[in-house]
C-alpha cells in the first residue's frame, strides 16, 4: 500500500494523547525544570479561564500545549490530572497524577489527587473502542485542520479528544494519520497500536497497523 493510501485510509477512519505519551517517555531521563516559562504560564492561564466557564475540552487543549512546551512542569500535570478526574477518565487521571507526585513528592495536594485518581472505577468494557458523540465531532474538526494542512493544531485537538475519552479508538487512529503525514512513522505505529488495542475487532484498524509497520521496517538492502 502506498504512503498516500495509508494516509487517506486513516483520515477516512476518523489512551493516551500524543504529546503526553512523548513526555512520559522523556520524563524518565529529563530532570524537572526550576520554573515554568512565561509562555507556559500564559497557556495555563488561558486553559484555566476556559475551564472556569465550563469549557473543559478547550482548556485541555491549552494544557496540552503547555505540556508540549514544558513536559516536566508540575502545574501542567496537575491540571491534566484534574481534567481527567472530572471527566472520569481513570487511566489518564492516574498517569498525570503519578507524574505530578513524581515531580512534587512532598506536595500533599498532589498525593490526594493521586489517591482520588486511584479511586476512580474502571468503566465497563462494552464501550471500549467506541467514541462518544462529542469525540466524533472533535475528530471531524481535526480532519478539517488536517485537510487545511494544520497538522500541529490537529494533533492538539485530537490529543485533547483522547484525553477526555480515553477508551475511544478514533482519536488514536487520527493521531496515527497526523504522525504519518508528518513523517513520524514510529509515532504513527504507536498510535495505531493503541487504536487496535482499543478496538481489536476492527479489521480496517489492523490493516492500517500492518501497513504502517511495513513502512517502518526497512527493506533488505536499503
C-alpha positions, -999 to +999 in steps of 0.1 A: +000+000+000+014+034-009+020+061+017-008+082+002-033+053+005-022+047+041-028+084+050-061+085+031-074+054+047-067+066+082-082+100+075-114+084+064-115+064+097-116+094+117-053+064+258-031+080+258-026+117+238+004+123+216+023+150+235+015+133+268+028+100+256+060+115+243+066+134+275+061+103+297+089+087+277+112+117+281+104+122+318+123+090+327+156+108+319+149+145+319+151+165+352+123+188+361+128+225+353+132+250+381+102+271+369+078+273+340+085+295+311+063+326+307+047+310+276+036+281+297+022+303+324+001+321+298-011+289+283-021+275+317-039+308+324-059+306+292-068+270+300-079+280+335-101+307+321-118+282+297-122+257+325-139+283+347-166+290+321-174+253+316-152+246+285-130+217+297-121+204+263-107+237+251-090+240+285-073+207+279-061+219+245-042+247+262-029+224+290-015+200+263+001+229+245+018+239+278+028+203+284+044+202+250+065+233+258+075+222+293+070+184+297+080+184+334+061+214+346+041+202+377+012+226+373+005+213+338+003+178+351-019+189+379-044+205+355-043+175+332-050+152+362-079+173+374-094+174+339-092+137+335-105+132+371-135+155+364-142+136+331-140+103+349-111+091+328-092+068+353-062+058+332-053+094+322-060+107+357-037+082+372-009+088+346-010+126+352-013+123+390+016+098+392+037+121+372+028+151+394+037+132+425+070+121+410+078+158+403+065+171+437+067+142+462+062+164+492+030+180+478+001+169+500-024+181+474-007+161+447-008+129+468-045+135+475-051+139+437-033+106+431-055+089+457-086+103+441-075+092+407-067+057+420-103+055+435-119+061+401-136+029+389-127+014+355-156+018+331-175-013+319-159-029+288-189-026+264-180+009+254-143+002+248-132+015+215-164+034+207-161+072+207-186+095+223-207+118+201-185+148+212-154+128+204-167+122+169-173+159+164-139+167+177-123+142+153-143+158+124-129+192+134-094+177+134-099+163+100-108+198+087-075+210+102-056+181+086-072+189+052-060+225+056-025+214+064-026+225+100-012+193+114+001+206+147-032+221+155-050+189+145-027+169+168-037+191+198-074+188+190-070+150+188-049+147+219-075+167+239-102+144+225-082+113+235-075+128+270-112+132+277-124+099+261-095+075+268-114+044+257-121+057+222-101+044+193-109+071+168-087+099+181-057+075+182-062+064+146-064+101+136-033+108+155-016+080+136-026+097+104-012+131+115+021+114+126+023+096+093+017+128+073+045+145+093+069+116+085+069+103+121+062+067+112+072+052+146+047+075+163+021+066+138+026+029+145+024+036+183-009+054+179-024+028+156-014+001+180-034+018+207-063+021+183-061-016+176-059-024+213-090-003+220-109-017+190-094-052+184-124-063+162-117-036+136-102-053+105-095-019+090-075-007+120-055-039+119-048-034+082-037+001+088-014-010+115+002-037+093+008-011+065+024+013+089+045-014+105+056-024+070+065+012+062+086+013+095+105-019+087+135-013+064+136-035+033+166-057+028+194-039+012+180-004+020 
